[in-house]
């Protein structure tokens, strides 16, 4: 399930449970390829932040490239990584925090 995150709902949406958050940009070719992998993960909560439209969030979280993923647990960042990732890679990272 993909949820669009903004400056207004980021904290509320990520404060409970294990969450995978992707920071992306519409102009990013890797981000467009990543979308296909994320759509296959329909049983996982995924939040997407358009960094161009929500630059405050990107700055607050120190996002320097796209796509960048944060794994959040109960509102706290537990790990981050960047670059195009397969569905299997993403699931392996998440399983470390279950």
Biopython code that builds the backbone (N, CA, C, O; Angstrom):
import numpy as np
from Bio.PDB.StructureBuilder import StructureBuilder

atoms = [
    (1, "UNK", "N", (0.855, -1.178, 0.000)),
    (1, "UNK", "CA", (0.000, 0.000, 0.000)),
    (1, "UNK", "C", (0.896, 1.234, 0.000)),
    (1, "UNK", "O", (1.710, 1.410, 0.906)),
    (2, "UNK", "N", (0.754, 2.068, -0.988)),
    (2, "UNK", "CA", (1.567, 3.279, -1.097)),
    (2, "UNK", "C", (0.748, 4.478, -0.637)),
    (2, "UNK", "O", (-0.358, 4.723, -1.118)),
    (3, "UNK", "N", (1.323, 5.219, 0.309)),
    (3, "UNK", "CA", (0.689, 6.406, 0.866)),
    (3, "UNK", "C", (1.537, 7.620, 0.507)),
    (3, "UNK", "O", (2.750, 7.621, 0.718)),
    (4, "UNK", "N", (0.905, 8.639, -0.029)),
    (4, "UNK", "CA", (1.614, 9.879, -0.336)),
    (4, "UNK", "C", (1.832, 10.649, 0.965)),
    (4, "UNK", "O", (0.887, 10.907, 1.710)),
    (5, "UNK", "N", (3.070, 11.007, 1.224)),
    (5, "UNK", "CA", (3.408, 11.750, 2.432)),
    (5, "UNK", "C", (3.766, 13.182, 2.073)),
    (5, "UNK", "O", (4.396, 13.445, 1.048)),
    (6, "UNK", "N", (3.354, 14.105, 2.938)),
    (6, "UNK", "CA", (3.612, 15.527, 2.733)),
    (6, "UNK", "C", (4.133, 16.129, 4.035)),
    (6, "UNK", "O", (4.211, 15.459, 5.065)),
    (7, "UNK", "N", (4.483, 17.400, 3.959)),
    (7, "UNK", "CA", (4.878, 18.123, 5.173)),
    (7, "UNK", "C", (3.784, 18.029, 6.235)),
    (7, "UNK", "O", (4.082, 18.025, 7.430)),
    (8, "UNK", "N", (2.534, 17.953, 5.815)),
    (8, "UNK", "CA", (1.407, 17.974, 6.747)),
    (8, "UNK", "C", (1.117, 16.635, 7.418)),
    (8, "UNK", "O", (0.638, 16.623, 8.552)),
    (9, "UNK", "N", (1.390, 15.502, 6.760)),
    (9, "UNK", "CA", (0.988, 14.220, 7.349)),
    (9, "UNK", "C", (2.145, 13.282, 7.682)),
    (9, "UNK", "O", (1.900, 12.185, 8.186)),
    (10, "UNK", "N", (3.383, 13.664, 7.425)),
    (10, "UNK", "CA", (4.524, 12.773, 7.596)),
    (10, "UNK", "C", (4.618, 12.219, 9.013)),
    (10, "UNK", "O", (4.685, 11.004, 9.196)),
    (11, "UNK", "N", (4.622, 13.083, 10.005)),
    (11, "UNK", "CA", (4.789, 12.623, 11.390)),
    (11, "UNK", "C", (3.639, 11.739, 11.840)),
    (11, "UNK", "O", (3.865, 10.720, 12.493)),
    (12, "UNK", "N", (2.424, 12.104, 11.507)),
    (12, "UNK", "CA", (1.255, 11.307, 11.899)),
    (12, "UNK", "C", (1.297, 9.923, 11.269)),
    (12, "UNK", "O", (1.031, 8.925, 11.939)),
    (13, "UNK", "N", (1.627, 9.858, 9.993)),
    (13, "UNK", "CA", (1.627, 8.581, 9.262)),
    (13, "UNK", "C", (2.778, 7.658, 9.660)),
    (13, "UNK", "O", (2.655, 6.441, 9.522)),
    (14, "UNK", "N", (3.883, 8.201, 10.146)),
    (14, "UNK", "CA", (5.055, 7.366, 10.440)),
    (14, "UNK", "C", (5.271, 7.126, 11.935)),
    (14, "UNK", "O", (6.254, 6.492, 12.316)),
    (15, "UNK", "N", (4.378, 7.618, 12.780)),
    (15, "UNK", "CA", (4.653, 7.554, 14.219)),
    (15, "UNK", "C", (4.459, 6.174, 14.839)),
    (15, "UNK", "O", (4.992, 5.921, 15.920)),
    (16, "UNK", "N", (3.725, 5.282, 14.204)),
    (16, "UNK", "CA", (3.481, 3.952, 14.779)),
    (16, "UNK", "C", (3.870, 2.850, 13.817)),
    (16, "UNK", "O", (3.562, 2.921, 12.627)),
    (17, "UNK", "N", (4.544, 1.831, 14.323)),
    (17, "UNK", "CA", (4.852, 0.661, 13.530)),
    (17, "UNK", "C", (6.092, 0.818, 12.664)),
    (17, "UNK", "O", (6.833, 1.795, 12.770)),
    (18, "UNK", "N", (6.295, -0.176, 11.804)),
    (18, "UNK", "CA", (7.437, -0.222, 10.895)),
    (18, "UNK", "C", (7.003, 0.333, 9.545)),
    (18, "UNK", "O", (6.029, -0.141, 8.960)),
    (19, "UNK", "N", (7.726, 1.340, 9.047)),
    (19, "UNK", "CA", (7.343, 2.029, 7.817)),
    (19, "UNK", "C", (8.544, 2.151, 6.895)),
    (19, "UNK", "O", (9.661, 2.409, 7.343)),
    (20, "UNK", "N", (8.305, 1.964, 5.606)),
    (20, "UNK", "CA", (9.305, 2.198, 4.573)),
    (20, "UNK", "C", (8.929, 3.488, 3.865)),
    (20, "UNK", "O", (7.837, 3.603, 3.309)),
    (21, "UNK", "N", (9.839, 4.464, 3.885)),
    (21, "UNK", "CA", (9.561, 5.774, 3.294)),
    (21, "UNK", "C", (10.554, 6.024, 2.170)),
    (21, "UNK", "O", (11.765, 5.920, 2.364)),
    (22, "UNK", "N", (10.034, 6.353, 0.994)),
    (22, "UNK", "CA", (10.869, 6.676, -0.155)),
    (22, "UNK", "C", (10.784, 8.174, -0.442)),
    (22, "UNK", "O", (9.693, 8.720, -0.603)),
    (23, "UNK", "N", (11.933, 8.827, -0.503)),
    (23, "UNK", "CA", (12.022, 10.197, -0.995)),
    (23, "UNK", "C", (12.385, 10.107, -2.469)),
    (23, "UNK", "O", (13.363, 9.451, -2.829)),
    (24, "UNK", "N", (11.605, 10.762, -3.325)),
    (24, "UNK", "CA", (11.810, 10.674, -4.766)),
    (24, "UNK", "C", (11.606, 12.037, -5.406)),
    (24, "UNK", "O", (11.147, 12.986, -4.770)),
    (25, "UNK", "N", (11.962, 12.105, -6.689)),
    (25, "UNK", "CA", (11.692, 13.294, -7.502)),
    (25, "UNK", "C", (11.101, 12.824, -8.827)),
    (25, "UNK", "O", (11.515, 11.802, -9.374)),
    (26, "UNK", "N", (10.136, 13.574, -9.333)),
    (26, "UNK", "CA", (9.472, 13.196, -10.591)),
    (26, "UNK", "C", (10.442, 13.101, -11.760)),
    (26, "UNK", "O", (10.225, 12.299, -12.669)),
    (27, "UNK", "N", (11.495, 13.891, -11.760)),
    (27, "UNK", "CA", (12.449, 13.937, -12.868)),
    (27, "UNK", "C", (13.500, 12.829, -12.789)),
    (27, "UNK", "O", (14.294, 12.672, -13.717)),
    (28, "UNK", "N", (13.517, 12.073, -11.716)),
    (28, "UNK", "CA", (14.537, 11.043, -11.472)),
    (28, "UNK", "C", (14.203, 9.745, -12.207)),
    (28, "UNK", "O", (13.183, 9.116, -11.926)),
    (29, "UNK", "N", (15.060, 9.345, -13.146)),
    (29, "UNK", "CA", (14.849, 8.115, -13.905)),
    (29, "UNK", "C", (14.864, 6.866, -13.030)),
    (29, "UNK", "O", (14.064, 5.954, -13.237)),
    (30, "UNK", "N", (15.769, 6.817, -12.053)),
    (30, "UNK", "CA", (15.818, 5.666, -11.153)),
    (30, "UNK", "C", (14.543, 5.567, -10.318)),
    (30, "UNK", "O", (14.064, 4.470, -10.029)),
    (31, "UNK", "N", (14.003, 6.711, -9.936)),
    (31, "UNK", "CA", (12.764, 6.726, -9.154)),
    (31, "UNK", "C", (11.601, 6.145, -9.956)),
    (31, "UNK", "O", (10.751, 5.441, -9.411)),
    (32, "UNK", "N", (11.572, 6.443, -11.240)),
    (32, "UNK", "CA", (10.516, 5.905, -12.098)),
    (32, "UNK", "C", (10.629, 4.391, -12.209)),
    (32, "UNK", "O", (9.616, 3.691, -12.202)),
    (33, "UNK", "N", (11.852, 3.882, -12.310)),
    (33, "UNK", "CA", (12.051, 2.428, -12.337)),
    (33, "UNK", "C", (11.702, 1.810, -10.989)),
    (33, "UNK", "O", (11.167, 0.703, -10.934)),
    (34, "UNK", "N", (12.000, 2.515, -9.903)),
    (34, "UNK", "CA", (11.720, 2.013, -8.555)),
    (34, "UNK", "C", (10.226, 1.827, -8.333)),
    (34, "UNK", "O", (9.811, 0.918, -7.614)),
    (35, "UNK", "N", (9.433, 2.668, -8.937)),
    (35, "UNK", "CA", (7.973, 2.614, -8.774)),
    (35, "UNK", "C", (7.419, 1.225, -9.081)),
    (35, "UNK", "O", (6.533, 0.747, -8.373)),
    (36, "UNK", "N", (7.923, 0.578, -10.113)),
    (36, "UNK", "CA", (7.444, -0.759, -10.483)),
    (36, "UNK", "C", (7.717, -1.773, -9.377)),
    (36, "UNK", "O", (6.886, -2.642, -9.114)),
    (37, "UNK", "N", (8.863, -1.670, -8.735)),
    (37, "UNK", "CA", (9.196, -2.575, -7.627)),
    (37, "UNK", "C", (8.287, -2.315, -6.422)),
    (37, "UNK", "O", (7.821, -3.255, -5.778)),
    (38, "UNK", "N", (8.041, -1.060, -6.128)),
    (38, "UNK", "CA", (7.207, -0.705, -4.978)),
    (38, "UNK", "C", (5.767, -1.166, -5.171)),
    (38, "UNK", "O", (5.119, -1.597, -4.218)),
    (39, "UNK", "N", (5.267, -1.076, -6.391)),
    (39, "UNK", "CA", (3.886, -1.478, -6.666)),
    (39, "UNK", "C", (3.674, -2.975, -6.436)),
    (39, "UNK", "O", (2.545, -3.401, -6.195)),
    (40, "UNK", "N", (4.728, -3.777, -6.504)),
    (40, "UNK", "CA", (4.628, -5.214, -6.248)),
    (40, "UNK", "C", (4.542, -5.534, -4.756)),
    (40, "UNK", "O", (4.226, -6.664, -4.384)),
    (41, "UNK", "N", (4.817, -4.560, -3.911)),
    (41, "UNK", "CA", (4.860, -4.764, -2.468)),
    (41, "UNK", "C", (3.546, -4.317, -1.833)),
    (41, "UNK", "O", (3.546, -3.504, -0.908)),
    (42, "UNK", "N", (2.431, -4.844, -2.325)),
    (42, "UNK", "CA", (1.120, -4.359, -1.906)),
    (42, "UNK", "C", (0.741, -4.700, -0.468)),
    (42, "UNK", "O", (-0.230, -4.146, 0.048)),
    (43, "UNK", "N", (1.465, -5.582, 0.188)),
    (43, "UNK", "CA", (1.150, -5.937, 1.577)),
    (43, "UNK", "C", (2.010, -5.152, 2.576)),
    (43, "UNK", "O", (1.889, -5.341, 3.786)),
    (44, "UNK", "N", (2.866, -4.285, 2.071)),
    (44, "UNK", "CA", (3.786, -3.499, 2.900)),
    (44, "UNK", "C", (3.366, -2.036, 2.858)),
    (44, "UNK", "O", (3.043, -1.502, 1.797)),
    (45, "UNK", "N", (3.375, -1.389, 4.034)),
    (45, "UNK", "CA", (3.092, 0.052, 4.074)),
    (45, "UNK", "C", (4.314, 0.787, 3.561)),
    (45, "UNK", "O", (5.414, 0.637, 4.094)),
    (46, "UNK", "N", (4.115, 1.581, 2.524)),
    (46, "UNK", "CA", (5.186, 2.374, 1.924)),
    (46, "UNK", "C", (4.690, 3.810, 1.829)),
    (46, "UNK", "O", (3.598, 4.074, 1.326)),
    (47, "UNK", "N", (5.496, 4.716, 2.312)),
    (47, "UNK", "CA", (5.194, 6.131, 2.181)),
    (47, "UNK", "C", (6.117, 6.747, 1.152)),
    (47, "UNK", "O", (7.311, 6.448, 1.121)),
    (48, "UNK", "N", (5.571, 7.602, 0.316)),
    (48, "UNK", "CA", (6.378, 8.278, -0.701)),
    (48, "UNK", "C", (6.315, 9.782, -0.484)),
    (48, "UNK", "O", (5.244, 10.365, -0.315)),
    (49, "UNK", "N", (7.503, 10.396, -0.493)),
    (49, "UNK", "CA", (7.620, 11.839, -0.357)),
    (49, "UNK", "C", (8.196, 12.401, -1.645)),
    (49, "UNK", "O", (9.326, 12.082, -2.017)),
    (50, "UNK", "N", (7.425, 13.233, -2.323)),
    (50, "UNK", "CA", (7.932, 13.953, -3.489)),
    (50, "UNK", "C", (8.787, 15.100, -2.925)),
    (50, "UNK", "O", (8.261, 16.080, -2.398)),
    (51, "UNK", "N", (10.098, 14.958, -3.046)),
    (51, "UNK", "CA", (11.017, 15.910, -2.422)),
    (51, "UNK", "C", (10.923, 17.303, -3.042)),
    (51, "UNK", "O", (11.195, 18.293, -2.363)),
    (52, "UNK", "N", (10.546, 17.400, -4.310)),
    (52, "UNK", "CA", (10.388, 18.715, -4.926)),
    (52, "UNK", "C", (9.192, 19.465, -4.342)),
    (52, "UNK", "O", (9.245, 20.680, -4.153)),
    (53, "UNK", "N", (8.128, 18.741, -4.063)),
    (53, "UNK", "CA", (6.921, 19.361, -3.518)),
    (53, "UNK", "C", (6.969, 19.517, -2.006)),
    (53, "UNK", "O", (6.219, 20.314, -1.442)),
    (54, "UNK", "N", (7.849, 18.759, -1.340)),
    (54, "UNK", "CA", (7.954, 18.763, 0.125)),
    (54, "UNK", "C", (9.411, 18.950, 0.537)),
    (54, "UNK", "O", (9.983, 18.136, 1.262)),
    (55, "UNK", "N", (9.988, 20.035, 0.057)),
    (55, "UNK", "CA", (11.418, 20.262, 0.279)),
    (55, "UNK", "C", (11.774, 20.395, 1.755)),
    (55, "UNK", "O", (12.891, 20.057, 2.145)),
    (56, "UNK", "N", (10.851, 20.881, 2.585)),
    (56, "UNK", "CA", (11.121, 20.979, 4.021)),
    (56, "UNK", "C", (11.446, 19.608, 4.610)),
    (56, "UNK", "O", (12.369, 19.472, 5.412)),
    (57, "UNK", "N", (10.685, 18.601, 4.208)),
    (57, "UNK", "CA", (10.935, 17.238, 4.697)),
    (57, "UNK", "C", (12.263, 16.696, 4.206)),
    (57, "UNK", "O", (12.999, 16.057, 4.957)),
    (58, "UNK", "N", (12.566, 16.954, 2.938)),
    (58, "UNK", "CA", (13.830, 16.479, 2.381)),
    (58, "UNK", "C", (15.012, 17.116, 3.103)),
    (58, "UNK", "O", (15.995, 16.437, 3.397)),
    (59, "UNK", "N", (14.927, 18.390, 3.387)),
    (59, "UNK", "CA", (15.995, 19.080, 4.107)),
    (59, "UNK", "C", (16.086, 18.567, 5.537)),
    (59, "UNK", "O", (17.177, 18.278, 6.029)),
    (60, "UNK", "N", (14.948, 18.454, 6.199)),
    (60, "UNK", "CA", (14.918, 17.978, 7.595)),
    (60, "UNK", "C", (15.575, 16.602, 7.731)),
    (60, "UNK", "O", (16.250, 16.332, 8.725)),
    (61, "UNK", "N", (15.380, 15.740, 6.744)),
    (61, "UNK", "CA", (15.906, 14.378, 6.810)),
    (61, "UNK", "C", (17.237, 14.215, 6.075)),
    (61, "UNK", "O", (17.742, 13.100, 5.947)),
    (62, "UNK", "N", (17.804, 15.318, 5.595)),
    (62, "UNK", "CA", (19.123, 15.280, 4.982)),
    (62, "UNK", "C", (19.199, 14.467, 3.703)),
    (62, "UNK", "O", (20.181, 13.765, 3.464)),
    (63, "UNK", "N", (18.174, 14.561, 2.891)),
    (63, "UNK", "CA", (18.123, 13.798, 1.645)),
    (63, "UNK", "C", (19.004, 14.480, 0.603)),
    (63, "UNK", "O", (18.832, 15.661, 0.301)),
    (64, "UNK", "N", (19.954, 13.714, 0.057)),
    (64, "UNK", "CA", (20.901, 14.283, -0.893)),
    (64, "UNK", "C", (20.785, 13.681, -2.293)),
    (64, "UNK", "O", (21.289, 14.266, -3.251)),
    (65, "UNK", "N", (20.135, 12.531, -2.430)),
    (65, "UNK", "CA", (19.993, 11.881, -3.725)),
    (65, "UNK", "C", (18.703, 11.090, -3.779)),
    (65, "UNK", "O", (18.015, 10.928, -2.771)),
    (66, "UNK", "N", (18.383, 10.596, -4.968)),
    (66, "UNK", "CA", (17.109, 9.900, -5.167)),
    (66, "UNK", "C", (17.308, 8.595, -5.906)),
    (66, "UNK", "O", (18.203, 8.501, -6.746)),
    (67, "UNK", "N", (16.509, 7.591, -5.622)),
    (67, "UNK", "CA", (15.623, 7.522, -4.468)),
    (67, "UNK", "C", (16.415, 7.256, -3.186)),
    (67, "UNK", "O", (17.429, 6.558, -3.202)),
    (68, "UNK", "N", (15.941, 7.816, -2.094)),
    (68, "UNK", "CA", (16.490, 7.528, -0.767)),
    (68, "UNK", "C", (15.371, 6.952, 0.075)),
    (68, "UNK", "O", (14.255, 7.472, 0.100)),
    (69, "UNK", "N", (15.692, 5.867, 0.764)),
    (69, "UNK", "CA", (14.724, 5.178, 1.613)),
    (69, "UNK", "C", (15.084, 5.352, 3.077)),
    (69, "UNK", "O", (16.253, 5.266, 3.454)),
    (70, "UNK", "N", (14.072, 5.595, 3.899)),
    (70, "UNK", "CA", (14.214, 5.572, 5.344)),
    (70, "UNK", "C", (13.361, 4.426, 5.848)),
    (70, "UNK", "O", (12.233, 4.242, 5.389)),
    (71, "UNK", "N", (13.881, 3.658, 6.782)),
    (71, "UNK", "CA", (13.068, 2.691, 7.503)),
    (71, "UNK", "C", (12.805, 3.334, 8.856)),
    (71, "UNK", "O", (13.728, 3.659, 9.603)),
    (72, "UNK", "N", (11.523, 3.508, 9.152)),
    (72, "UNK", "CA", (11.105, 4.162, 10.389)),
    (72, "UNK", "C", (10.412, 3.137, 11.275)),
    (72, "UNK", "O", (9.616, 2.327, 10.801)),
    (73, "UNK", "N", (10.721, 3.180, 12.551)),
    (73, "UNK", "CA", (10.040, 2.317, 13.516)),
    (73, "UNK", "C", (9.549, 3.205, 14.646)),
    (73, "UNK", "O", (10.334, 3.832, 15.358)),
    (74, "UNK", "N", (8.229, 3.243, 14.793)),
    (74, "UNK", "CA", (7.581, 4.079, 15.802)),
    (74, "UNK", "C", (8.073, 5.523, 15.762)),
    (74, "UNK", "O", (8.358, 6.129, 16.795)),
    (75, "UNK", "N", (8.167, 6.064, 14.540)),
    (75, "UNK", "CA", (8.497, 7.461, 14.347)),
    (75, "UNK", "C", (9.973, 7.795, 14.325)),
    (75, "UNK", "O", (10.337, 8.950, 14.100)),
    (76, "UNK", "N", (10.825, 6.825, 14.550)),
    (76, "UNK", "CA", (12.278, 7.053, 14.561)),
    (76, "UNK", "C", (12.934, 6.353, 13.386)),
    (76, "UNK", "O", (12.582, 5.222, 13.052)),
    (77, "UNK", "N", (13.888, 7.025, 12.760)),
    (77, "UNK", "CA", (14.639, 6.409, 11.671)),
    (77, "UNK", "C", (15.577, 5.351, 12.248)),
    (77, "UNK", "O", (16.351, 5.629, 13.164)),
    (78, "UNK", "N", (15.501, 4.124, 11.699)),
    (78, "UNK", "CA", (16.388, 3.049, 12.162)),
    (78, "UNK", "C", (17.473, 2.728, 11.147)),
    (78, "UNK", "O", (18.521, 2.194, 11.511)),
    (79, "UNK", "N", (17.238, 3.044, 9.881)),
    (79, "UNK", "CA", (18.264, 2.901, 8.855)),
    (79, "UNK", "C", (17.845, 3.687, 7.627)),
    (79, "UNK", "O", (16.688, 4.082, 7.486)),
    (80, "UNK", "N", (18.814, 3.908, 6.736)),
    (80, "UNK", "CA", (18.541, 4.570, 5.460)),
    (80, "UNK", "C", (19.487, 4.017, 4.413)),
    (80, "UNK", "O", (20.568, 3.523, 4.730)),
    (81, "UNK", "N", (19.066, 4.107, 3.163)),
    (81, "UNK", "CA", (19.879, 3.666, 2.040)),
    (81, "UNK", "C", (19.361, 4.345, 0.784)),
    (81, "UNK", "O", (18.219, 4.803, 0.735)),
    (82, "UNK", "N", (20.206, 4.404, -0.217)),
    (82, "UNK", "CA", (19.851, 5.093, -1.458)),
    (82, "UNK", "C", (20.032, 4.167, -2.647)),
    (82, "UNK", "O", (20.713, 3.145, -2.563)),
    (83, "UNK", "N", (19.416, 4.541, -3.746)),
    (83, "UNK", "CA", (19.595, 3.825, -4.993)),
    (83, "UNK", "C", (18.457, 2.884, -5.324)),
    (83, "UNK", "O", (17.627, 2.551, -4.479)),
    (84, "UNK", "N", (18.443, 2.471, -6.563)),
    (84, "UNK", "CA", (17.434, 1.557, -7.083)),
    (84, "UNK", "C", (17.575, 0.203, -6.401)),
    (84, "UNK", "O", (18.667, -0.365, -6.377)),
    (85, "UNK", "N", (16.477, -0.327, -5.842)),
    (85, "UNK", "CA", (16.494, -1.597, -5.113)),
    (85, "UNK", "C", (15.385, -2.509, -5.602)),
    (85, "UNK", "O", (14.304, -2.053, -5.974)),
    (86, "UNK", "N", (15.666, -3.795, -5.595)),
    (86, "UNK", "CA", (14.637, -4.768, -5.956)),
    (86, "UNK", "C", (13.665, -4.953, -4.792)),
    (86, "UNK", "O", (13.958, -4.597, -3.651)),
    (87, "UNK", "N", (12.532, -5.503, -5.104)),
    (87, "UNK", "CA", (11.536, -5.826, -4.079)),
    (87, "UNK", "C", (12.157, -6.721, -3.013)),
    (87, "UNK", "O", (11.918, -6.527, -1.821)),
    (88, "UNK", "N", (12.952, -7.697, -3.436)),
    (88, "UNK", "CA", (13.588, -8.634, -2.496)),
    (88, "UNK", "C", (14.561, -7.909, -1.575)),
    (88, "UNK", "O", (14.592, -8.175, -0.373)),
    (89, "UNK", "N", (15.355, -6.996, -2.126)),
    (89, "UNK", "CA", (16.285, -6.215, -1.299)),
    (89, "UNK", "C", (15.532, -5.396, -0.250)),
    (89, "UNK", "O", (15.917, -5.358, 0.918)),
    (90, "UNK", "N", (14.470, -4.750, -0.679)),
    (90, "UNK", "CA", (13.682, -3.941, 0.245)),
    (90, "UNK", "C", (13.074, -4.793, 1.356)),
    (90, "UNK", "O", (13.092, -4.397, 2.522)),
    (91, "UNK", "N", (12.543, -5.945, 1.007)),
    (91, "UNK", "CA", (11.947, -6.832, 2.010)),
    (91, "UNK", "C", (13.007, -7.349, 2.985)),
    (91, "UNK", "O", (12.743, -7.457, 4.183)),
    (92, "UNK", "N", (14.199, -7.667, 2.485)),
    (92, "UNK", "CA", (15.272, -8.136, 3.367)),
    (92, "UNK", "C", (15.654, -7.077, 4.396)),
    (92, "UNK", "O", (15.901, -7.401, 5.557)),
    (93, "UNK", "N", (15.702, -5.832, 3.984)),
    (93, "UNK", "CA", (16.009, -4.746, 4.916)),
    (93, "UNK", "C", (14.907, -4.625, 5.963)),
    (93, "UNK", "O", (15.192, -4.528, 7.157)),
    (94, "UNK", "N", (13.670, -4.631, 5.530)),
    (94, "UNK", "CA", (12.547, -4.508, 6.467)),
    (94, "UNK", "C", (12.515, -5.655, 7.482)),
    (94, "UNK", "O", (12.227, -5.439, 8.659)),
    (95, "UNK", "N", (12.807, -6.850, 7.030)),
    (95, "UNK", "CA", (12.740, -8.030, 7.920)),
    (95, "UNK", "C", (13.734, -7.940, 9.079)),
    (95, "UNK", "O", (13.528, -8.573, 10.114)),
    (96, "UNK", "N", (14.787, -7.178, 8.921)),
    (96, "UNK", "CA", (15.759, -7.002, 10.001)),
    (96, "UNK", "C", (15.160, -6.272, 11.200)),
    (96, "UNK", "O", (15.696, -6.352, 12.305)),
    (97, "UNK", "N", (14.056, -5.563, 10.989)),
    (97, "UNK", "CA", (13.484, -4.723, 12.036)),
    (97, "UNK", "C", (12.118, -5.205, 12.519)),
    (97, "UNK", "O", (11.456, -4.526, 13.303)),
    (98, "UNK", "N", (11.705, -6.370, 12.052)),
    (98, "UNK", "CA", (10.400, -6.916, 12.467)),
    (98, "UNK", "C", (10.541, -7.547, 13.839)),
    (98, "UNK", "O", (9.566, -8.068, 14.382)),
]
sb = StructureBuilder()
sb.init_structure("model")
sb.init_model(0)
sb.init_chain("A")
sb.init_seg("    ")
for serial, (resi, resn, name, xyz) in enumerate(atoms, 1):
    if name == "N":
        sb.init_residue(resn, " ", resi, " ")
    sb.init_atom(name, np.array(xyz, "f"), 0.0, 1.0, " ", f" {name:<3s}", serial, name[0])
structure = sb.get_structure()
